[in-house]
Amino acid sequence: MESMFLFVLTIAVAAVGGTIGYRLRLPAGVLVGAMAATVTFNILTERAVFYADIRIGIQVLAGAMIGSRMDMAVVRGMKRLIAPIAILVLSMFVLNVVFGSAMYFLSSLDVATALFAAAPGGASDMAIIAADLGAYPPYVALLQLSRLIIIFTVMPLVFRRAAVNGKHDTAQPSGQSEPVAPAAVEAASTDHSAPADNGPAAPQQSGSRGRKLVSLIAAAALGGTVFYLLGVTAGALIGGMVGGSVFCVLRGKVPFPSQLKILMQVGAGAFIGFRVERETLLSLGELVIPLAVMFVGIIAFSFGIAYVINHTTKLDWVTCMLASTPGGQQEMALLSEDLGADTPSIAIMQTARLVCVIAFFPTLLSVITGLVG
């Protein structure tokens, strides 16, 4: 009974911290706030509790959320962008190994923690998966969050400068105007298909969305259970993503409620935070070198991969940069609209990046970890 009370208290503390982080509009604010609050609670009381089985449910929900972004249009878009996506994913894996190895050799991080910290996935996703493979989730989460902070605060300035230079380099002859963003960009930024609220139709539509959401989660749970029982690396997350993706390709995209996203981030923050002890805080100095490697890695990811894609495909330079930056799909798509880039292609490539990283990188990184020993 006491354990259950402490678990509920831990989640409540994480929820309060997540709310504060959200209201402060921090990058990944809910996750950061929940993790920070749980760490503080655990350091002060040493009574934080988190049940390991809850992590499986979080992985399934995370897989469902990723799968909810898929539909037949995205699949067709991926076919159109096969070459850029292949270059993107292969290059990211190579750079993941390069910069993960640099973290390992230049710092005291173990190889699994270093590789997962350098992986171009989501902060909570990578931290939760890392726990399955013997890495240290708090360090993975901190380094992943540092990557997002750098991308969201520093890189937009770089992108805008590159966009301005690109327009100057491709200026039209006198008397002609500069090219504008394609119509698809404008269409992607506004949803004109949402029906008006005309009374009785609204509850019916809401009920339909609710049923589709329940079906999506059920499909993700089925896929996650199968992959988990088969012993697939990070099986609950990968299986959840596969099950959710198949459902959405067959039935269409399902809006994933922000409340569920917040719940997942609170749970992930509590899971990561409860593992942090006083010794962890005392050893944070060990992350200085990995953080420096992370910064160089972001530059390499954003510009190195963009250069290769730009010189091997017909995509413009700004689109290549935004597609190659390992940030959030939504954030990169919104920024691309400001810069007049090809938003649909960026959204599809960012989705493909996340799906491939979650689907393939854990197994590949676990093989490398095993070889290094």
Sequence and secondary structure as in RCSB ss.txt:
>XXXX:A:sequence
MESMFLFVLTIAVAAVGGTIGYRLRLPAGVLVGAMAATVTFNILTERAVFYADIRIGIQVLAGAMIGSRMDMAVV
RGMKRLIAPIAILVLSMFVLNVVFGSAMYFLSSLDVATALFAAAPGGASDMAIIAADLGAYPPYVALLQLSRLII
IFTVMPLVFRRAAVNGKHDTAQPSGQSEPVAPAAVEAASTDHSAPADNGPAAPQQSGSRGRKLVSLIAAAALGGT
VFYLLGVTAGALIGGMVGGSVFCVLRGKVPFPSQLKILMQVGAGAFIGFRVERETLLSLGELVIPLAVMFVGIIA
FSFGIAYVINHTTKLDWVTCMLASTPGGQQEMALLSEDLGADTPSIAIMQTARLVCVIAFFPTLLSVITGLVG
>XXXX:A:secstr
 HHHHHHHHHHHHHHHHHHHHHHTT TTHHHHHHHHHHHHHHHHHS     HHHHHHHHHHHHHHHHTT  HHHH
HHHHHTHHHHHHHHHHHHHHHHHHHHHHHHHSS  HHHHHHHHSSS HHHHHHHHHHTT  HHHHHHHHHHHHHH
HHHTHHHHHHHHHHHHHHHT   TTS      HHHHHHH         STHHHHHHHHHHHHHHHHHHHHHHHHH
HHHHTT TTHHHHHHHHHHHHHHHHH      HHHHHHHHHHHHHHHHHT  HHHHHTGGGGHHHHHHHHHHHHI
IIIIHHHHHHHHSS  HHHHHHHHS S HHHHHHHHHHHT  HHHHHHHHHHHHHHHHHHHHHHHHHHHHHH 
